[in-house]
Amino acid sequence: MESKLHSKGKFLFFNKDYVAEFVYGGIDGAITTFAVVAGASGANLNTSIVIILGVANLIADGFSMSVGNYFSTKAEQDNYDKHKAIEYWEIEHLREKEIEEIREIYEKKGFKGDLLEQVVATIISNKDVWVDTMMKEELEMVKDDKTPISTATVTFIAFALIGLIPLLSYLIAYIFDLDKTHLFLYSCILTGVGLAIVGYFKSIVTEKNKFFSIGETLVLGGIAAALSYIVGAVLERMFV
């Protein structure tokens, strides 16, 4: 199965390492934009207003989410680099203590006697290997190769692409001056398809059953949409 789904680090058309960013950006984009559409529909706003609100949401919320993702990824990498620098300092200034820590780590793994001493000697003979071992084994920290820029970019693209789906029926009807009677229904159907696609990708990230993941995503999206529609309808009665 692994060879069918993955090839040279890719899943379908993009790097599999970024599936998580695509999934969470896509889910947020679809749900928040559809929530805007549902709220606007509940308030009986015209098509042009729905499009304006939806596009504004795509740009503003998408950018905000990608910026948050950027700083989160950067903070994790900065934290890793800080602890790595501390480990280098400790190796230089607390060498015997660090050697003993390596010995204790591999004793717990079952190494004993001469074999244990050979492993310890091999590790401490290379400072970089020594530090990497301490980072992984003592601090349980592994550096993510994904850059803050790349994760933020994938998040924004996913948010924009999937988030555009709820607006498609309104955009097409507005551009080609089509009948606008059932636009919200069409938006519901399209959004369901979009959420199902994201739910399938989510099953890859979470390693859950794909049908469960799709259903879970659809249910959560439906709840968000229903709440937004109800709020829009209530506000319209109160203020319009």
LOLUMPA-460255 format. One record per residue (C-alpha): x negated, y, z negated; residue in one letter; residue number from 0. Coordinates in pm, 1 decimal. Each point is the difference from the previous one (the first is absolute). Last residue first. Example, Ala and Ser with C-alpha at 12.3 -4.5 7.8 and 13.67 -1.06 7.14 Angstrom:
<torkes>
+----------+----------+----------+---+-----+
|       px |       py |       pz | r |   k |
+----------+----------+----------+---+-----+
|  -1367.0 |   -106.0 |   -714.0 | S |   1 |
|    137.0 |   -344.0 |    -66.0 | A |   0 |
+----------+----------+----------+---+-----+
</torkes>
This chain:
<torkes>
+----------+----------+----------+---+-----+
|       px |       py |       pz | r |   k |
+----------+----------+----------+---+-----+
|   3343.4 |   4430.1 |   -917.5 | V | 239 |
|   -137.9 |      8.0 |   -353.5 | F | 238 |
|    160.8 |   -274.8 |   -204.3 | M | 237 |
|    144.0 |   -217.0 |    274.4 | R | 236 |
|   -326.8 |     11.7 |    196.9 | E | 235 |
|   -196.6 |    -73.8 |   -316.4 | L | 234 |
|    201.1 |   -316.9 |    -57.7 | V | 233 |
|    -42.7 |   -121.3 |    359.7 | A | 232 |
|   -373.4 |     65.2 |     -2.6 | G | 231 |
|    -43.0 |   -174.7 |   -334.0 | V | 230 |
|    198.8 |   -299.9 |    127.8 | I | 229 |
|   -205.8 |    -20.0 |    319.6 | Y | 228 |
|   -326.2 |     27.9 |   -193.4 | S | 227 |
|    100.1 |   -273.9 |   -242.6 | L | 226 |
|    108.8 |   -228.1 |    283.7 | A | 225 |
|   -323.4 |     57.1 |    191.2 | A | 224 |
|   -219.0 |    -77.5 |   -301.5 | A | 223 |
|    202.5 |   -314.3 |    -72.2 | I | 222 |
|    -21.8 |   -110.5 |    363.9 | G | 221 |
|   -376.1 |     48.2 |      6.6 | G | 220 |
|    -36.2 |   -210.9 |   -312.0 | L | 219 |
|    222.5 |   -271.3 |    147.7 | V | 218 |
|   -175.0 |      2.5 |    337.7 | L | 217 |
|   -344.5 |    -27.9 |   -160.0 | T | 216 |
|    108.6 |   -289.7 |   -220.9 | E | 215 |
|    158.5 |   -179.5 |    294.6 | G | 214 |
|   -314.0 |     34.4 |    212.5 | I | 213 |
|   -219.4 |   -120.8 |   -287.4 | S | 212 |
|    228.7 |   -294.7 |    -72.6 | F | 211 |
|      2.2 |    -96.1 |    367.7 | F | 210 |
|   -379.3 |     30.5 |     19.7 | K | 209 |
|    -61.2 |   -220.3 |   -305.3 | N | 208 |
|   -254.1 |    182.2 |   -212.7 | K | 207 |
|   -370.1 |     45.4 |     71.3 | E | 206 |
|     17.3 |    358.3 |   -133.9 | T | 205 |
|   -190.5 |    152.5 |    292.0 | V | 204 |
|    132.4 |   -238.5 |    265.6 | I | 203 |
|    354.0 |     20.6 |   -137.4 | S | 202 |
|    -26.7 |    378.1 |     28.2 | K | 201 |
|    -51.8 |    -35.5 |    376.2 | F | 200 |
|    333.8 |   -179.3 |     20.3 | Y | 199 |
|    161.9 |    264.3 |   -217.8 | G | 198 |
|   -137.3 |    269.0 |    231.5 | V | 197 |
|    172.1 |   -166.1 |    295.9 | I | 196 |
|    320.6 |    -46.6 |   -198.9 | A | 195 |
|    -14.8 |    363.9 |   -109.7 | L | 194 |
|    -18.2 |    113.2 |    362.3 | G | 193 |
|    288.1 |   -226.0 |    103.7 | V | 192 |
|    211.4 |    126.9 |   -288.4 | G | 191 |
|    -90.5 |    355.7 |     93.4 | T | 190 |
|    122.7 |    -61.9 |    352.7 | L | 189 |
|    330.9 |   -138.8 |   -125.4 | I | 188 |
|     57.3 |    281.8 |   -248.8 | C | 187 |
|    -93.1 |    262.3 |    261.2 | S | 186 |
|    250.0 |   -151.9 |    241.5 | Y | 185 |
|    268.8 |     28.1 |   -266.8 | L | 184 |
|   -102.1 |    360.1 |    -70.4 | F | 183 |
|     21.5 |     85.7 |    368.4 | L | 182 |
|    349.9 |   -139.4 |     45.7 | H | 181 |
|    189.2 |    305.5 |    125.3 | T | 180 |
|   -286.7 |    189.7 |    159.2 | K | 179 |
|     81.3 |    -65.9 |    364.7 | D | 178 |
|   -303.1 |     85.5 |    211.2 | L | 177 |
|   -162.0 |    336.6 |     71.5 | D | 176 |
|   -318.7 |   -157.3 |    140.5 | F | 175 |
|   -239.3 |    169.3 |   -243.9 | I | 174 |
|    244.1 |     11.2 |   -293.6 | Y | 173 |
|    123.8 |   -359.0 |     36.4 | A | 172 |
|   -356.1 |   -129.0 |     38.6 | I | 171 |
|   -122.6 |    195.2 |   -303.9 | L | 170 |
|    295.0 |   -104.2 |   -216.8 | Y | 169 |
|    -36.4 |   -369.3 |     91.9 | S | 168 |
|   -374.5 |     13.5 |    -56.5 | L | 167 |
|     12.0 |    167.8 |   -341.9 | L | 166 |
|      8.2 |   -316.5 |   -211.3 | P | 165 |
|   -298.4 |   -133.2 |    203.2 | I | 164 |
|   -225.9 |    302.9 |    -54.3 | L | 163 |
|    -96.4 |   -118.6 |   -348.1 | G | 162 |
|   -149.4 |   -316.4 |    146.8 | I | 161 |
|   -237.9 |    196.5 |    221.8 | L | 160 |
|    -60.8 |    297.0 |   -230.4 | A | 159 |
|    -57.2 |   -198.8 |   -319.6 | F | 158 |
|   -214.6 |   -254.1 |    184.3 | A | 157 |
|   -212.3 |    276.1 |    154.2 | I | 156 |
|    -34.9 |    177.0 |   -336.6 | F | 155 |
|   -103.0 |   -316.3 |   -184.6 | T | 154 |
|   -245.0 |   -100.2 |    273.8 | V | 153 |
|   -161.1 |    344.8 |    -17.1 | T | 152 |
|    -23.0 |      1.6 |   -380.6 | A | 151 |
|   -161.8 |   -344.5 |     -0.7 | T | 150 |
|   -250.0 |    105.5 |    267.6 | S | 149 |
|    -91.3 |    328.7 |   -166.5 | I | 148 |
|    -46.7 |   -157.8 |   -344.3 | P | 147 |
|   -241.7 |   -255.0 |    151.1 | T | 146 |
|     69.2 |   -373.2 |     -6.7 | K | 145 |
|   -302.4 |   -201.4 |   -116.1 | D | 144 |
|    153.1 |    -54.6 |   -343.0 | D | 143 |
|   -270.3 |    -46.0 |   -261.7 | K | 142 |
|     47.5 |   -291.1 |   -237.3 | V | 141 |
|     33.6 |     49.8 |   -376.3 | M | 140 |
|     35.6 |   -281.0 |   -251.9 | E | 139 |
|   -213.4 |    196.0 |   -248.7 | L | 138 |
|   -218.8 |   -291.9 |   -112.9 | E | 137 |
|     14.1 |   -240.2 |    295.4 | E | 136 |
|     54.1 |    227.9 |    296.8 | K | 135 |
|   -187.5 |    312.6 |   -105.6 | M | 134 |
|   -267.6 |   -201.2 |   -181.6 | M | 133 |
|    -60.5 |   -213.0 |    308.2 | T | 132 |
|    -20.2 |    306.1 |    223.5 | D | 131 |
|   -255.3 |    152.9 |   -239.3 | V | 130 |
|   -218.1 |   -310.5 |      1.6 | W | 129 |
|     26.2 |    -40.5 |    376.7 | V | 128 |
|   -114.9 |    359.2 |     39.0 | D | 127 |
|   -285.2 |    -44.3 |   -247.6 | K | 126 |
|   -133.1 |   -317.3 |    160.5 | N | 125 |
|   -209.9 |   -221.5 |   -224.4 | S | 124 |
|    273.1 |     20.4 |   -265.0 | I | 123 |
|    221.6 |   -239.0 |    194.7 | I | 122 |
|   -263.1 |   -263.0 |     75.7 | T | 121 |
|   -133.0 |     -4.0 |   -355.3 | A | 120 |
|    350.8 |    -42.8 |   -143.2 | V | 119 |
|     77.2 |   -285.6 |    239.3 | V | 118 |
|   -331.8 |   -169.9 |    -75.8 | Q | 117 |
|     57.0 |     40.8 |   -375.2 | E | 116 |
|    342.4 |   -162.1 |     26.3 | L | 115 |
|   -140.0 |   -287.9 |    203.6 | L | 114 |
|   -277.4 |    -49.2 |   -256.5 | D | 113 |
|    245.7 |    -46.7 |   -285.4 | G | 112 |
|    370.9 |     51.4 |     57.2 | K | 111 |
|    251.7 |    137.3 |    251.1 | F | 110 |
|    364.6 |    -58.7 |    -92.4 | G | 109 |
|    163.7 |    322.2 |    117.1 | K | 108 |
|     -8.2 |    133.1 |   -356.1 | K | 107 |
|   -377.2 |    -46.4 |      6.1 | E | 106 |
|      0.5 |    201.5 |    321.2 | Y | 105 |
|    145.0 |    309.2 |   -164.1 | I | 104 |
|   -208.5 |    -42.4 |   -313.8 | E | 103 |
|   -325.2 |     -5.5 |    201.8 | R | 102 |
|    101.9 |    309.6 |    193.9 | I | 101 |
|     77.9 |    176.4 |   -328.9 | E | 100 |
|   -338.0 |   -106.4 |   -138.3 | E |  99 |
|   -173.1 |    153.7 |    299.2 | I |  98 |
|    196.8 |    322.3 |    -54.9 | E |  97 |
|   -113.3 |     18.8 |   -363.5 | K |  96 |
|   -358.7 |    -63.2 |    100.9 | E |  95 |
|      7.9 |    275.3 |    263.3 | R |  94 |
|    155.5 |    277.7 |   -203.8 | L |  93 |
|   -165.2 |    300.9 |    166.3 | H |  92 |
|    -32.5 |    -94.2 |    368.6 | E |  91 |
|    278.1 |   -257.8 |      9.4 | I |  90 |
|    219.7 |    233.2 |   -205.7 | E |  89 |
|    -53.9 |    285.0 |    245.6 | W |  88 |
|     88.3 |   -219.4 |    297.8 | Y |  87 |
|    313.7 |   -114.9 |   -183.6 | E |  86 |
|     99.2 |    360.6 |    -72.3 | I |  85 |
|    -36.6 |     85.9 |    370.8 | A |  84 |
|    232.2 |   -288.8 |     83.2 | K |  83 |
|    251.3 |    126.1 |   -255.5 | H |  82 |
|      9.4 |    341.2 |    166.3 | K |  81 |
|     14.2 |   -147.5 |    351.7 | D |  80 |
|    302.4 |   -211.6 |    -93.6 | Y |  79 |
|    178.5 |    297.4 |   -155.9 | N |  78 |
|    -71.5 |    207.9 |    309.5 | D |  77 |
|    141.2 |   -279.0 |    216.7 | Q |  76 |
|    317.4 |    -24.1 |   -206.1 | E |  75 |
|     40.4 |    379.3 |     -3.2 | A |  74 |
|    -45.7 |     12.6 |    378.0 | K |  73 |
|    271.0 |   -260.1 |     53.6 | T |  72 |
|    243.3 |    189.5 |   -224.1 | S |  71 |
|    -94.4 |    335.5 |    152.3 | F |  70 |
|     63.8 |   -122.1 |    354.2 | Y |  69 |
|    322.7 |   -183.0 |    -92.0 | N |  68 |
|    136.3 |    316.0 |   -158.3 | G |  67 |
|    -93.9 |    194.2 |    313.2 | V |  66 |
|    172.9 |   -263.4 |    213.6 | S |  65 |
|    315.1 |     22.0 |   -211.3 | M |  64 |
|     10.4 |    379.1 |     19.9 | S |  63 |
|    -56.8 |     -4.5 |    376.2 | F |  62 |
|    282.6 |   -247.0 |     51.4 | G |  61 |
|    225.6 |    190.1 |   -238.4 | D |  60 |
|    -51.1 |    331.2 |    182.7 | A |  59 |
|     -8.4 |   -123.9 |    359.3 | I |  58 |
|    267.2 |   -267.0 |    -13.4 | L |  57 |
|    221.7 |    203.8 |   -233.4 | N |  56 |
|    -10.0 |    300.0 |    233.9 | A |  55 |
|     89.8 |   -234.9 |    285.7 | V |  54 |
|    300.3 |   -132.5 |   -191.6 | G |  53 |
|    125.2 |    338.9 |   -116.1 | L |  52 |
|    -22.9 |    145.1 |    350.9 | I |  51 |
|    158.3 |   -308.1 |    158.9 | I |  50 |
|    289.6 |     -5.9 |   -247.7 | V |  49 |
|     52.5 |    374.6 |     53.4 | I |  48 |
|     15.0 |    -48.0 |    377.7 | S |  47 |
|    252.8 |   -281.4 |    -33.4 | T |  46 |
|    253.7 |    190.1 |   -209.3 | N |  45 |
|     33.3 |    -33.3 |   -377.0 | L |  44 |
|    289.1 |   -207.0 |   -131.3 | N |  43 |
|   -132.6 |     -1.6 |   -361.2 | A |  42 |
|     -7.3 |   -379.1 |     -0.8 | G |  41 |
|   -178.4 |     15.8 |    333.6 | S |  40 |
|   -264.1 |    230.5 |   -144.0 | A |  39 |
|    -48.3 |   -231.0 |   -298.3 | G |  38 |
|    -23.5 |   -305.4 |    223.5 | A |  37 |
|   -247.2 |    167.9 |    236.3 | V |  36 |
|   -216.3 |    120.6 |   -290.2 | V |  35 |
|     13.0 |   -346.6 |   -158.5 | A |  34 |
|    -89.6 |   -142.3 |    338.3 | F |  33 |
|   -312.5 |    214.0 |     -5.7 | T |  32 |
|    -89.2 |   -107.8 |   -354.2 | T |  31 |
|     62.8 |   -370.3 |     63.5 | I |  30 |
|   -172.8 |    -29.8 |    335.9 | A |  29 |
|   -305.9 |    205.7 |    -90.7 | G |  28 |
|    -46.0 |   -161.5 |   -340.6 | D |  27 |
|     22.5 |   -347.9 |    148.9 | I |  26 |
|   -235.1 |     88.5 |    284.5 | G |  25 |
|   -264.0 |    156.7 |   -223.4 | G |  24 |
|     17.1 |   -299.2 |   -231.5 | Y |  23 |
|    -27.7 |   -250.0 |    282.4 | V |  22 |
|   -261.6 |    181.8 |    206.9 | F |  21 |
|   -221.1 |     56.9 |   -304.2 | E |  20 |
|     25.7 |   -369.7 |    -91.8 | A |  19 |
|    -68.9 |   -112.2 |    357.8 | V |  18 |
|   -323.9 |    200.5 |      0.7 | Y |  17 |
|   -239.0 |   -289.3 |    -55.9 | D |  16 |
|    177.5 |   -185.9 |    280.4 | K |  15 |
|   -160.4 |    229.7 |    256.9 | N |  14 |
|    253.6 |     74.5 |    268.9 | F |  13 |
|    185.7 |   -151.7 |    295.3 | F |  12 |
|    123.2 |   -338.3 |   -124.2 | L |  11 |
|   -187.7 |    -38.8 |   -329.4 | F |  10 |
|   -371.0 |     65.7 |     45.7 | K |   9 |
|   -310.1 |   -101.6 |   -192.6 | G |   8 |
|   -160.8 |   -186.2 |    286.9 | K |   7 |
|    317.7 |   -190.6 |     70.5 | S |   6 |
|    282.4 |    -44.1 |   -246.6 | H |   5 |
|    346.4 |   -141.6 |     41.6 | L |   4 |
|    -79.5 |   -311.5 |    197.8 | K |   3 |
|   -331.8 |    -74.2 |   -170.8 | S |   2 |
|    155.9 |     30.0 |   -345.1 | E |   1 |
|    280.6 |   -239.2 |     87.1 | M |   0 |
+----------+----------+----------+---+-----+
</torkes>
